[in-house]
Amino acid sequence: MRKRRLGRTGLDVSIIGFGAIKLPGVQRDNAVRIINRSLDLGVNFIDTARNYRDSEEKIGLVLKERRSECFIATKTAARDANGLMRDLETSLRNLQTDKIDLYQLHTVSDGDTYRRVMAPGGALEGAKKAKAQGKIDHIGITIHRDLDTMKAAIESGEFETLMVAYSPLDQEGVGEEILPLAKEHDMGVITMKPLSGGLLCLPEHEREKSGKDPIASSSLRFVVSNENVTLAIPGMTNMREVEENASVGDMTRMSEDEAEELLRSVGKLRKEYRYGQVCLRCGYCQPCPQEIDIPTVFRALDMYRSYPENLRHLGLELYASLEVKADACEECEQCMEKCPAGLNIPELLKEVVGIFAEV
């Protein structure tokens, strides 16, 4: 299992961590077994959160015997200092430890929330107090979707780690801009949803045929092959997932040819099994003769369709910000010739025009 320095925390962490978001759905004894197995295989970073229901308690059953073998990260969704301190005390009890290695402000995913946690009396103030008391060693932040908030958190210098969603689909647009910026500021980068919340996994009947999931393994390898990523924390629920994911930890870096082949496989998987035609946002279709930013157009549509009701406006705003809209397409089909997923991009752009015309 290869290790990397988690930014300026100085912690040497395994490039594959244990994501505990799915542990509430795992029976207690099985949870203990798979966590122990991950430690046996060299995983030394476990990530959980206060709102992952009984995840902390299950991890605590392992930590009371093997605390020295791993770094523990947990999170609080509290926005003020007092709430953070209450959450921290609960986490310490549940995890059966006297100190958290990395304590993260959870889902600070818009400007208003960011300003709340950064204000006097906010969650950051509480985290600093807890650090001074020796209850936590390092402070991090997790952010979905909002690239401006990500930039602000990075440039503030207040956080030692950043957790973002990143996968071969790069669904939140962090790959080109946010990850290099975090690396420049010596922040450790923890990637959640490296398998896109399960989208980058074979359907169950296909996994049963082969006994393994090459798409998931390749996708995870793609993520940790990015030099700006410190580690990935896929959610794990059984021994097969633990062993397959851990095996990626000593694989060589993915080549450009292998990455391109993965994108083709992902495109085929999504088209054939369940997701229809979905842009991979690889950028191979660019440049467009009409200067349409095709990946961003489809990203705006995905945001509008998939985000919670109170955040769907972000997709509308992103689309409105584009200088050239989807209706500029002249159906030259040059993009189709270059698309690794074989999408009918002109037809999809027509759909985009229709959808945004109605809102």
TISEKE-855100 format. One record per atom (N, C-alpha, C): z, y, x; residue in three letters. Coordinates in steps of 0.02 Angstrom, whole numbers, plus 50000, padded with zeros to 5 digits. Atoms other than C-alpha are relative to their C-alpha. Layout:
// TISEKE-855100
ZYXAla...
//
This chain:
// TISEKE-855100
500004994050042Met500005000050000Met500005006250044Met500044993849961Arg499425016350078Arg500475005349970Arg499564994650021Lys500555031550070Lys499705006750020Lys500214993249984Arg500245050150070Arg500605004649993Arg499474994950004Arg501345065350095Arg499925003949935Arg500024996650064Leu501775073049927Leu500095007650010Leu499984992949987Gly501365090749979Gly500615002050041Gly499444997449959Arg502785101150047Arg500674997049980Arg499375003750010Thr504095089649970Thr500154995850062Thr499915004249941Gly503815079350127Gly500104992749984Gly499905007050019Leu504025063150028Leu499374996050014Leu500565004549989Asp502905048750082Asp499974995149942Asp500035003950062Val502355041149918Val499404995450001Val500565004650008Ser501255026349876Ser499455003449960Ser500544996650035Ile499535031749818Ile499934997549928Ile499955002350069Ile499805021249662Ile500745000349981Ile499324999650026Gly501365025749565Gly500054996349934Gly499895003450063Phe502135017949412Phe500085005249945Phe499954995550057Gly501785027949255Gly500364996649943Gly499565003450048Ala503145024149128Ala499915002449928Ala500094997350067Ile502435032848975Ile499954994649946Ile500095005450049Lys502045016148891Lys500594995149997Lys499445004749999Leu503705007648930Leu500374999349933Leu499665001050064Pro504435011148757Pro499714994349958Pro500315005450036Gly503204998348690Gly500074993250033Gly499915006249962Val503734985048816Val500724997549989Val499335002950009Gln505184973248779Gln500415000850064Gln499574998049944Arg506684977148892Arg499954995350060Arg500025004749944Asp506674961248997Asp499335000250036Asp500664999549970Asn504804962449024Asn499915006450039Asn500034993649965Ala504964980649072Ala500334999450068Ala499645000949937Val506234976149205Val499594995850049Val500415004449956Arg505094962349271Arg499415003750030Arg500604996849972Ile503554973149288Ile500185005750047Ile499784994849953Ile504504987449370Ile500204996950066Ile499815003549938Asn505264975349495Asn499384997650037Asn500615002549967Arg503554967849528Arg499625005750034Arg500344994349969Ser502814985049561Ser500345002050066Ser499654998449938Leu504164988549689Leu499864994750054Leu500165005449952Asp503844971549770Asp499325001150032Asp500684999149975Leu502014976549789Leu499915006650038Leu500044994049959Gly502424992749879Gly499975006649963Gly499974993850039Val502425005349736Val500695003150010Val499354997049987Asn503795017749780Asn500115006649962Asn499944993950040Phe503565031549650Phe499974998049926Phe499965001550071Ile504095029749468Ile500065006549962Ile500014993850038Asp503695043449343Asp500164998749927Asp499815000650070Thr504525045249173Thr500135006949972Thr499854993550031Ala505125059049055Ala500534998949947Ala499495000450052Arg506525062948934Arg499704997949934Arg500275001750065Asn505355061548787Asn499584993649998Asn500305006750002Tyr504695044348836Tyr500504995049971Tyr499525004250037Arg506015037248719Arg500474996150046Arg499515003849960Asp506965022848805Asp499754998250069Asp500295001449934Ser505895023048962Ser500515000850056Ser499514998849947Glu507275030449070Glu500524994550003Glu499485005250001Glu508545017549014Glu499754993550032Glu500295006149972Lys507385003149059Lys499925000650076Lys500064999049928Ile507025010549229Ile500684999850033Ile499335000049972Gly508885013149256Gly500274993150015Gly499785006949988Leu509174994449243Leu499754997450067Leu500275001949934Val508084992449398Val500305004350055Val499764995449948Leu508685007749491Leu500714998450023Leu499315001449980Lys510505002149489Lys500044994850055Lys500045005149947Glu509964987849604Glu499555002050058Glu500524998849949Arg508494995549699Arg499865007450009Arg500114992849998Arg508745014349701Arg499705002350066Arg500224997649934Ser508415016049888Ser499274998350014Ser500685002349987Glu506685008149872Glu499475004549968Glu500514996050034Cys505855021649769Cys500235007149989Cys499884993250022Phe505715039849723Phe499945000149924Phe500024999650073Ile506095043849542Ile499835007149979Ile500194993550028Ala505245057949448Ala500094999649924Ala499974999550073Thr505665063149272Thr499875007249980Thr500224993550024Lys505315078149162Lys500435002349942Lys499674997050058Thr506055089949035Thr499515004549963Thr500404995550040Ala505185098748892Ala500405006249980Ala499604994150014Ala506595111548884Ala499665006250030Ala500314993949977Arg506015129448902Arg500515005050027Arg499474995549976Asp507695137448944Asp500464996250047Asp499575003049948Ala508975134249080Ala500524995449971Ala499475004250029Asn510335127448967Asn499724993449974Asn500315006150025Gly509165115148884Gly499814995350057Gly500175004149942Leu508555109249053Leu500614996450028Leu499405003149972Met510325106049115Met500254994349955Met499805005550045Arg510715095748959Arg499544994050009Arg500475005549990Asp509135085448981Asp500134996450066Asp499895002949934Leu509505082849164Leu500604995450001Leu499405004350001Glu511245076049133Glu499864993549962Glu500185006150036Thr510535063849005Thr499574995450043Thr500435004049957Ser509195058149127Ser500394996650056Ser499605003049947Leu510455055349265Leu500404994049974Leu499635005750029Arg511495044349150Arg499544994249985Arg500475005450019Asn510005034649084Asn499734996350061Asn500315002949940Leu509265031749256Leu500524997050047Leu499455002849960Gln510965026849328Gln499945002250073Gln500054997249933Thr510765038349476Thr500365006750002Thr499664993649995Asp511635053849542Asp499545005650021Asp500474994849978Lys510055062949594Lys499284998049980Lys500715001050016Ile508235064949538Ile499605002750059Ile500404997849943Asp506965065849679Asp499535005649981Asp500474994850022Leu505695076049580Leu500125001349925Leu499884998250069Tyr506125085349420Tyr499465004949979Tyr500604996350019Gln504635092349325Gln500085003549932Gln500054996550064Leu504415105449189Leu499404997049964Leu500495004350034His503435095549060His499555003849952His500514997550046Thr501825100748973Thr500055007649990Thr500014992650003Val501835119249015Val499275002049996Val500735000250006Ser500085120348945Ser499695006049966Ser500304993850024Asp499825138248887Asp500385005850031Asp499714994249968Gly500195155648947Gly500685002049973Gly499364998150030Asp501605159148824Asp500574995550025Asp499485004749976Thr502555143348873Thr500155001150073Thr499904998849928Tyr502285146949057Tyr500455006150011Tyr499594994049992Arg503015164449037Arg500734998749980Arg499325001750022Arg504525157248945Arg500394996350055Arg499645003949950Val504965144649080Val500115003950064Val499944996149939Met504715157449218Met500465006149993Met499604994050013Ala505745171349136Ala500734999050019Ala499275000849989Pro507585174949175Pro500314995849945Pro499705004550049Gly508605161449090Gly499544994349980Gly500485005250017Gly507065150349082Gly500134993550037Gly499905006749972Ala506875132149133Ala499975000050076Ala500034999949927Leu506385136349311Leu500665002150030Leu499344997849976Glu508025145549335Glu500504994349998Glu499565005750005Gly508945130149275Gly499854994850053Gly500195004949949Ala507965118849392Ala500255002250069Ala499764997549935Lys508405129949540Lys500754999150006Lys499275000950000Lys510235129349491Lys500174992750013Lys499885007249991Ala510165110349479Ala499854997850071Ala500165001649930Lys509345109449649Lys500565002450046Lys499454997449959Ala510715120349724Ala500624995749994Ala499435004450012Gln511985108449648Gln499894992950029Gln500145006649971Gly511145093449732Gly499824994749948Gly500175004950052Lys510635085349567Lys499254998350000Lys500715001449990Ile508775086649605Ile499795002350069Ile500234998149933Asp507825087749768Asp499395004649997Asp500634996450001His506125094749717His499815001849928His500194997450066Ile505365104549572Ile499244999849993Ile500725000350015Gly503665101249494Gly499855002449930Gly500224997850066Ile502655105849340Ile499424995749978Ile500565003850028Thr501465096449225Thr499645004449950Thr500404995550042Ile500045105349136Ile499384996249975Ile500615002650030His498675099749017His499525005849986His500544996050026Arg497015108448989Arg499925007150028Arg500054992849987Asp497425126649030Asp499935001450075Asp500134999049928Leu496605130149198Leu500325006550025Leu499694993749979Asp497265148049203Asp500744999150014Asp499295001349989Thr499055141949185Thr500094995850063Thr499975004049938Met498735128949321Met499965004550061Met500084995549943Lys498135142549438Lys500625004350011Lys499414995949995Ala499625153549399Ala500594996150030Ala499455004249974Ala500845139249433Ala499914998650074Ala500145001449930Ile499995135049597Ile500155006150043Ile499954994049959Glu499945152849659Glu500695003249998Glu499324997350003Ser501745156549607Ser500424998050060Ser499605002649945Gly502405146249752Gly500664997049980Gly499365002450025Glu503835140349641Glu500034992449994Glu500025007150014Phe503275122349619Phe499724996150060Phe500225004049944Glu503085108749749Glu499484994849981Glu500495004950023Thr502035097149642Thr499685002449935Thr500374998650062Leu500735098549504Leu499764993349973Leu500275006050032Met500355084749380Met499465002249950Met500564998550045Val498665085449292Val499644993549983Val500425005650018Ala497505073549202Ala499365000250041Ala500615000449959Tyr496085067649314Tyr499764992950000Tyr500305006750002Ser494895052949301Ser499265000750016Ser500724999249991Pro493055048949328Pro499675004349946Pro500264995650052Leu492785058349166Leu500235007250009Leu499724993349987Asp493815073249230Asp500045003949936Asp500034997350067Gln494165077249049Gln500305007049994Gln499714993450006Glu495155092949084Glu499735004950051Glu500354995349957Gly494005100649213Gly500355002250063Gly499604997849943Val495195100749360Val499694998350068Val500245002849937Gly494155091749491Gly499735005050049Gly500354995649954Glu493125105749563Glu500425005950024Glu499654993849984Glu494355120149561Glu500754999150011Glu499275000349998Ile496165115549529Ile500264995550057Ile499755004549948Leu496385100649646Leu499945003050070Leu500044996849933Pro495715109749801Pro500495005850008Pro499544994449996Leu496765125049759Leu500724997650012Leu499335002749990Ala498345114649747Ala500094997550071Ala499975002449932Lys497945106349912Lys500065005850050Lys499974994049957Glu497685123449991Glu500705002850003Glu499314997450003His499445128249936His500514994650017His499565005449977Asp500165111950003Asp500444997349943Asp499645003150056Met500665105649831Met499804992749996Met500175006950014Gly500775087249798Gly499664999649932Gly500375000750063Val499535082249662Val500094993049972Val499895006350035Ile500045068649540Ile499504999749942Ile500515000450052Thr498635062749427Thr500224995249946Thr499885004150058Met499085056649255Met499344998449966Met500595002250037Lys497855047949140Lys499404998550046Lys500565001649956Pro496815041349286Pro499504995249968Pro500455004350038Leu496075028849162Leu499845003149933Leu500164996250061Ser495845042349030Ser500354997249939Ser499615002450056Gly497225035648921Gly499764993349973Gly500245006650022Gly496415018448915Gly499264999949984Gly500724999950014Leu494625024248884Leu499614996550055Leu500365003049944Leu494135018149057Leu500264992950014Leu499815007049996Cys494645000349022Cys499524996049957Cys500415004350042Leu493614985948959Leu500364998549935Leu499695002350061Pro493904981048779Pro500364993450012Pro499585005849990Glu495194967148761Glu499604993550005Glu500385006349998His493904953548726His499614999250064His500355000449936Glu492964957948885Glu500484998350056Glu499505001649949Arg494554957548990Arg500194992649997Arg499805007150008Glu494974940348919Glu499484995450031Glu500525004249971Lys493304933448978Lys500084999250075Lys499985000049926Ser493534938149161Ser500714999650028Ser499324999949976Gly495424939549173Gly500175006150041Gly499874993949963Lys495264956449257Lys499575005749971Lys500344994150026Asp494614974049226Asp499715004050057Asp500304996549943Pro493404980049361Pro499895007449987Pro500094992950015Ile493084996449269Ile500645003850014Ile499364996649988Ala494925001049273Ala500155000550074Ala499854999949928Ser495124996149455Ser499555005050037Ser500464995449967Ser493575005849507Ser500165007349982Ser499824993250021Ser494115021049406Ser500615002550037Ser499404998149963Leu495815021049488Leu499845001350073Leu500214999049930Arg495015019149658Arg499635006750008Arg500354993750000Phe493885033949617Phe500495005850005Phe499514994650002Val495405044849581Val500355000850068Val499624999549937Val496375040649739Val499545000950061Val500474998549946Ser494795042349844Ser499905007450010Ser500044992749994Asn494865061049811Asn500535002450048Asn499534997849947Glu495665068849965Glu500505005249976Glu499544995050027Asn496485082149857Asn500534997149954Asn499525003550042Val497465069249757Val500524996550044Val499495003649963Thr499125062749821Thr500094992949974Thr499935006650030Leu499385048549699Leu499815000149927Leu500155000950071Ala498925041849528Ala500564996049968Ala499455003550034Ile500175035749399Ile499744996849935Ile500235003350061Pro499285024049277Pro500594997149960Pro499505003250042Gly500335018349130Gly499924992550002Gly500045007349992Met500764999849146Met500464996649949Met499625003550052Thr501354987449016Thr500084992550012Thr499965007249988Asn501124970049090Asn499864998550073Asn500055002049930Met501044960249252Met499295000650026Met500694999549978Arg499144959849258Arg499835007150020Arg500154993049984Glu499024978749253Glu500365002150064Glu499634998249940Val500374980649385Val499654997350062Val500305003049940Glu499524968649505Glu499305002750014Glu500674997149989Glu497764975249477Glu500045007150026Glu499944993149978Asn498304993249495Asn500275000650071Asn499724999849932Ala499364990049649Ala499494997950052Ala500505002449952Ser497904981049731Ser499535005650023Ser500424994449981Val496944997449733Val500315003950058Val499644996249950Gly498265004349850Gly499794998850072Gly500225001249931Asp497504996450005Asp499244999450006Asp500735000149998Met495654997949961Met499745006050039Met500314994549963Thr494495008750065Thr499775005549951Thr500244994450041Arg493895025650003Arg499324998449969Arg500635001350036Met492495024749875Met499445004350028Met500574996349974Ser490785029649941Ser499655003749943Ser500374996350051Glu489605041549851Glu499574995349958Glu500415004950037Asp488475026949804Asp500434996149951Asp499555003750045Glu489945017349732Glu500235004449942Glu499794995450053Ala490505032749635Ala499455000849948Ala500564999350046Glu488775034849561Glu499924993749957Glu500055006350037Glu488725016449511Glu500564999649948Glu499455000050048Leu490435018349429Leu499825004449940Leu500174995650055Leu489815033049326Leu499494996749953Leu500495003550041Arg488355022549267Arg500344994649958Arg499645005350036Ser489525008349220Ser500425002949943Ser499584996850051Val490685020149127Val499575002349942Val500464997850053Gly489225027649032Gly499784994249957Gly500205005950038Lys488645010348981Lys500574997349957Lys499415002450037Leu490395005048931Leu500125004249938Leu499844995650056Arg490665020148821Arg499474999849947Arg500545000350049Lys488965018748739Lys500014993549961Lys500095006550031Glu488995000148703Glu500594997949956Glu499435002950033Tyr490764997048646Tyr500315004149945Tyr499614996750052Arg491575011048552Arg499955007649997Arg499934992749998Tyr491325029048601Tyr499355003949990Tyr500624996550010Gly489515032948571Gly499785003650063Gly500264996549942Gln488615045248683Gln500485005650020Gln499504995349975Val489875054848787Val499825002250070Val500164997249934Cys489545066348934Cys500544997950051Cys499545001749946Leu490325060349098Leu500205006150040Leu499874993949963Arg490325078149165Arg499944999150075Arg500115001149929Cys489675072149331Cys499595005650031Cys500404994549975Gly488495087049346Gly499314998150026Gly500655002249974Tyr486975076549393Tyr499425003249962Tyr500534996950040Cys485985085049253Cys499825007050022Cys500104993149978Gln486125101949338Gln499545000450060Gln500034994250043Pro485265113649365Pro499524999149942Pro500435000050058Cys484495115949193Cys499505005850007Cys500504994549994Pro482845125949193Pro500175006049956Pro499814994550044Gln483555136149048Gln500705002750016Gln499344997849975Glu485215138449143Glu500574998449952Glu499455002350043Ile486245129249013Ile500494996150044Ile499485003749964Asp487885123349089Asp500194994049955Asp499955005650046Ile487725106449004Ile500694996750001Ile499335003250000Pro489375098449063Pro500525004349965Pro499514995750031Thr490365113749006Thr499895000549924Thr500155000250072Val489485113948837Val500344993949968Val499715006150029Phe490025095948807Phe500764999950008Phe499274999549993Arg491765099448875Arg500295004249944Arg499774995850055Ala491955113348747Ala500014996149935Ala500035004150061Leu491425101348609Leu500574994949999Leu499465004949997Asp492655088048668Asp500685003349986Asp499374996550012Met494065100848670Met500085001549926Met499964998250071Tyr493645106548494Tyr500134993949957Tyr499935006050041Arg493545088748428Arg500664996350011Arg499455004549984Ser494995080448518Ser500685003450008Ser499354996749990Tyr496335093648545Tyr500385000549934Tyr499604998950060Pro497775095848423Pro499775006449964Pro500244994450041Glu497455108248282Glu500155006850031Glu499804993549974Asn498415122248367Asn499665001850066Asn500344998649936Leu497365120748526Leu499234999649995Leu500735000850007Arg495615117948454Arg499635006550016Arg500314993549985His495275136548476His499775000450073His500194999849929Leu495165133248664Leu499284997750009Leu500695002349997Gly493545123748637Gly499525005349976Gly500424994650026Leu492825137848532Leu499955005750051Leu500014994549952Glu493335150748662Glu499594998250062Glu500395002049942Leu492585140748804Leu499255000449985Leu500714999750019Tyr490935138948712Tyr499775007249993Tyr500194993050009Ala490925157448665Ala499925003650067Ala500034996749934Ser491175162048849Ser499364998550039Ser500615002049964Leu489555153548902Leu499455005149989Leu500544995150007Glu488155165848938Glu499394996949967Glu500585003550030Val486845152848889Val500274994449956Val499755004950047Lys487205142648734Lys499524994149994Lys500385006250007Ala486565125448685Ala499335001049966Ala500634999050036Asp485205132748574Asp499445002550045Asp500534998049952Ala484265138348730Ala499594994050024Ala500365006049977Cys483705120348759Cys499284999949975Cys500715000450017Glu481805118448762Glu499754992850002Glu500155007250002Glu481875099348767Glu499494997950053Glu500445002049945Cys481025097948936Cys500164992950025Cys499765006849985Glu482035081848962Glu500114998750074Glu499845001149930Gln482305084649148Gln500704997450009Gln499315002249996Cys484155082149118Cys500064992549985Cys499975007150019Met483845065149038Met499804995650059Met500235004049942Glu482955059049194Glu500544999250052Glu499475000149949Lys484495062849299Lys500674997449976Lys499355001850028Cys485895057649181Cys500164992750014Cys499835007049984Pro486775041849247Pro500214995949939Pro499805003650061Ala487395037649072Ala499424999149951Ala500595000850042Gly485645038648999Gly500065003549933Gly499904996550064Leu486135051348866Leu499375003849979Leu500544995850027Asn484875059748753Asn500295007049993Asn499654993649997Ile485515076748804Ile499705005249952Ile500274995150048Pro484295087548702Pro500254998849929Pro499765001450068Glu484815078648542Glu500745001749994Glu499284998450002Leu486655080348586Leu500125007650000Leu499934992750000Leu486415098948620Leu499865002749930Leu500134998050070Lys485675100648444Lys500624998949958Lys499385001350038Glu487255092648375Glu500525005350015Glu499524994849981Val488305105148472Val499865006449963Val500204993950035Val487325119648398Val500224999749927Val499825000850071Gly487595112848223Gly500755000349988Gly499275000250008Ile489455109648246Ile500315006950008Ile499704993449989Phe489865126748318Phe499735005349953Phe500274995350049Ala488755135448191Ala500415000049935Ala499625000850063Glu489905129048053Glu500715002650005Glu499304997949992Val491545135648126Val500045007550018Val
//
